Amino acid sequence: MLSVLHLVDPSSPGGGAFTLRMMADLIDRDRGAHHRVLILGNQTHVRLAERCGLKPVGSICAPRGVRLAEGALRQWIATSGGVNIVHAWTISSAVVGRAACEGLTAVVFSATIGPIRSIPTIRWLGQVADGGVRMMVTSASIQQEYAALGLSSCDMKVVPPSIDPELIDASKRTSIRAKWGVDDDTFIVGLMAEPLRSGDAQRAVSAVSRVAYSGHKVRLVIHPDAAKSTKARQWSEQAMPGIRDVIIMEEALAEPWHVLSGLDGVLLMSMPHCDVAYHPSLIQLLLSGVVRPDLG
């Protein structure tokens, strides 16, 4: 049976909860191969992967230094009983996978987000162009973004993502909104981004507050780790009455399918310096019929 090693760095762009959930669904559907998942990171990242439906076989150090991670991966593969394909899900893990497996094992890279414009990315694109890695992308728009940086679109196969919309439990809407202390007349907007920490809470609060100023009952749900969340909260607390309580902090937004049924709309808003604005599977779930993206 074909042996596939899935390699992902949950702390890097594109390696968040949606990618991990998409990996889990792919593995569940494919019974024709032996799949294993190795995390580039620590036990916090392993636990996140487990909450997203994966069963990692272990973890190695995150690729802060490619040589260190390369050595750890090479050693893991040598003692694992053999690997036919390394399937990398983030640029960081793909770089490590190629370095460790060059000439030994085929490496496939699935790009779930557009490219982050950086020196490592440019170097990585050169490696892909050299033919050392097979590349897949999860949407035609992502394909176009990589093509704009010099890759031939013919070298990138478009494989649409798939996450089961049934992950969203519509029956939990009432209990979720009760936890947040809001009634049915309040319009609830969630701040979404991939990776999570790139979501610009300050801009999102500004946008939602303009709606609140007009007299509408509206609240914004953000994750505590979203960028500028502290500034956003401070601004909200100092604002005029009626705007002060516009923010709802929600840890569960890290795996948003748990709370999506409580939302009425979404904002896909990332930091200006971050090219990662959306994730195809995020869009897919938001448009699944449970959430109405009126403001997103």
C-alpha positions in Angstrom: 0.0 0.0 0.0 1.2 3.5 -0.8 2.6 5.3 2.2 1.9 9.0 2.4 3.5 11.3 5.1 1.5 14.5 5.6 3.8 17.3 6.8 2.4 20.6 8.2 3.5 23.5 10.3 0.4 24.8 12.1 2.1 28.0 13.2 2.9 29.2 9.7 0.6 30.8 7.2 -1.9 28.4 5.7 -1.4 25.8 8.4 -4.2 26.7 10.7 -7.4 25.0 11.7 -9.1 24.9 8.2 -6.1 23.3 6.6 -5.9 20.8 9.4 -9.6 20.0 9.1 -9.3 19.6 5.3 -6.4 17.2 5.8 -8.5 15.1 8.2 -11.4 14.9 5.7 -9.0 14.0 2.9 -7.5 11.2 4.9 -10.9 9.9 6.1 -12.0 9.6 2.4 -8.9 8.0 1.0 -8.7 4.4 2.0 -6.3 3.4 -0.8 -3.2 4.6 1.0 -1.5 4.5 4.4 -1.6 8.1 5.7 0.4 9.4 8.6 0.6 13.0 9.8 3.8 14.6 11.3 3.6 18.0 12.9 6.4 20.6 12.6 5.9 22.2 15.9 5.2 21.5 19.6 2.6 19.7 21.6 0.2 22.7 21.4 0.2 22.3 17.7 -0.3 18.6 18.0 -3.4 19.2 20.3 -4.8 21.6 17.7 -4.4 19.0 15.0 -6.2 16.4 17.2 -9.1 18.8 17.8 -9.4 19.2 14.1 -9.8 15.5 13.6 -6.2 14.4 12.9 -4.2 11.7 14.7 -0.5 12.8 14.4 2.1 10.1 14.7 4.4 12.6 16.3 6.1 16.0 16.0 9.5 17.4 15.2 10.9 20.9 15.8 9.4 23.7 13.9 11.5 24.8 11.0 13.2 27.9 12.5 16.3 26.4 11.1 15.8 24.3 8.0 18.9 22.2 8.6 17.8 21.2 12.1 14.3 20.3 11.0 15.7 18.6 7.9 17.9 16.3 10.0 15.0 15.5 12.3 12.7 14.6 9.4 15.3 12.5 7.6 15.9 10.6 10.8 12.1 10.1 11.3 11.6 8.8 7.8 14.6 6.4 8.1 13.0 4.8 11.2 9.4 4.9 10.1 9.3 1.9 7.8 9.3 3.8 4.6 7.5 6.7 2.9 6.5 6.9 -0.8 5.2 10.5 -0.8 5.7 13.5 1.5 2.6 15.7 1.2 3.5 19.2 2.5 0.7 21.6 3.4 2.6 24.8 4.1 5.6 26.4 2.4 7.7 26.0 5.5 7.0 22.2 5.7 7.5 21.9 1.9 11.0 23.5 2.1 12.0 21.1 4.9 10.5 18.1 3.1 12.4 18.8 -0.1 15.6 19.3 1.8 15.2 16.1 3.7 13.9 13.9 0.8 15.8 15.2 -2.2 16.5 12.2 -4.4 14.8 9.8 -2.0 11.1 10.5 -1.8 8.6 12.4 -3.9 7.4 15.7 -2.4 4.0 17.2 -3.2 3.0 20.7 -2.0 -0.7 21.7 -1.6 -1.0 25.4 -1.6 -4.1 26.3 0.4 -3.4 30.1 0.4 -1.7 32.5 -1.9 2.0 33.2 -1.7 3.5 35.3 1.1 5.8 37.7 -0.7 9.1 37.1 1.1 12.7 36.0 0.2 12.0 32.4 1.4 9.0 32.2 -0.9 11.0 33.4 -3.9 13.7 30.8 -3.2 10.9 28.2 -2.8 9.4 29.1 -6.1 12.8 28.6 -7.7 12.9 25.1 -6.2 9.5 24.3 -7.5 10.4 25.6 -11.0 13.5 23.2 -10.9 11.1 20.3 -10.8 12.0 19.1 -7.3 8.4 19.4 -6.0 5.0 18.8 -7.5 2.5 21.5 -6.7 -1.3 21.6 -6.3 -3.4 24.6 -5.4 -6.9 24.7 -3.9 -8.4 27.4 -6.2 -7.9 29.0 -9.6 -7.3 32.4 -7.9 -4.4 30.9 -5.8 -3.0 29.5 -9.1 -3.1 32.9 -10.6 -1.3 34.5 -7.6 1.6 32.0 -7.9 1.7 32.4 -11.7 2.1 36.2 -11.1 5.3 35.4 -9.3 6.7 33.4 -12.2 5.4 29.9 -11.9 3.8 28.3 -14.9 0.1 27.7 -14.3 0.5 24.4 -16.2 2.7 23.1 -13.4 0.0 23.7 -10.8 -3.0 21.4 -10.7 -6.1 22.9 -9.2 -7.7 20.6 -6.6 -10.7 22.3 -4.9 -10.8 21.9 -1.2 -13.4 19.9 0.7 -14.7 20.3 4.2 -17.9 18.8 5.3 -20.5 21.5 5.8 -22.2 19.3 8.4 -19.4 20.3 10.8 -21.6 23.3 11.5 -24.3 22.4 13.9 -27.2 24.8 13.3 -29.0 23.5 16.4 -26.4 25.2 18.6 -27.2 28.7 17.4 -29.4 29.5 20.4 -27.0 28.2 23.1 -24.0 29.9 21.4 -25.7 33.3 21.3 -26.9 32.9 24.9 -23.3 32.3 25.9 -22.4 35.6 24.2 -25.4 37.4 25.9 -27.1 38.5 22.7 -30.7 38.3 21.5 -32.1 37.4 18.1 -32.4 41.0 17.1 -28.6 41.5 17.3 -26.6 41.0 14.2 -23.4 39.1 15.0 -20.3 39.4 12.8 -17.3 37.1 13.1 -13.7 38.2 12.2 -12.1 35.5 10.1 -8.6 35.1 8.7 -6.1 32.4 7.9 -3.8 32.3 9.7 -5.9 33.4 12.7 -3.4 35.9 14.0 -3.5 37.9 10.8 -7.0 39.1 11.4 -7.0 42.9 11.9 -9.2 43.4 14.9 -8.8 47.2 14.9 -10.0 47.6 11.4 -12.8 45.2 11.9 -14.0 47.0 15.0 -13.9 50.3 13.1 -16.0 48.8 10.3 -18.6 47.2 12.6 -18.8 50.3 14.8 -19.9 52.4 11.8 -22.9 50.1 11.6 -23.5 50.5 15.3 -23.3 54.3 15.1 -26.3 54.2 12.7 -28.4 52.7 15.4 -28.3 49.0 14.5 -27.7 46.3 17.1 -24.5 44.7 16.0 -21.6 42.9 17.7 -18.2 41.6 16.5 -16.7 38.3 17.6 -12.9 38.2 17.5 -10.3 35.7 18.8 -8.0 37.0 21.5 -5.0 36.3 19.3 -6.2 38.4 16.4 -3.8 41.2 15.5 -4.4 44.4 17.4 -7.1 42.8 19.6 -5.9 44.7 22.6 -6.0 48.0 20.8 -9.4 47.2 19.5 -10.7 46.4 22.9 -9.3 49.5 24.4 -10.8 51.6 21.7 -14.2 49.9 22.2 -14.1 50.6 26.0 -13.4 54.3 25.4 -16.1 54.7 22.8 -19.5 56.3 23.2 -22.3 54.4 25.0 -23.8 51.8 22.7 -20.4 51.1 21.1 -18.5 50.0 24.2 -19.7 46.5 24.2 -19.4 45.8 20.5 -16.7 43.2 20.9 -17.2 39.6 22.0 -13.9 37.6 22.7 -14.2 34.0 21.7 -11.4 31.4 22.0 -13.5 28.8 20.0 -13.1 31.0 16.9 -9.7 29.2 16.5 -11.8 26.3 15.1 -14.6 28.4 13.8 -17.0 25.6 12.8 -17.8 25.3 16.5 -19.4 28.7 16.6 -20.3 29.6 13.0 -24.0 28.8 13.5 -24.1 31.6 16.1 -23.1 34.2 13.5 -25.1 36.2 11.0 -22.2 37.5 8.9 -18.4 37.6 8.6 -15.6 39.9 7.9 -12.6 38.5 6.0 -10.1 41.2 7.1 -6.3 40.6 7.4 -3.5 42.9 8.3 -2.5 45.3 5.4 1.1 43.8 5.3 -0.3 40.2 5.2 -1.1 38.7 1.8 -3.1 35.9 3.3 -6.7 37.3 3.1 -8.8 34.1 2.9 -8.8 30.4 2.8 -10.9 28.5 0.2 -12.3 26.1 2.8 -13.2 29.1 5.0 -15.3 30.5 2.2 -16.8 27.1 1.5 -18.1 26.7 5.1 -19.3 30.3 5.4 -21.4 29.8 2.2 -22.8 26.4 3.3 -26.2 27.9 4.0 -25.8 28.2 7.8 -24.1 31.6 7.9 -25.4 34.6 6.0 -22.3 36.6 4.8 -24.2 39.9 4.6 -21.2 42.0 5.7 -18.4 39.8 4.4 
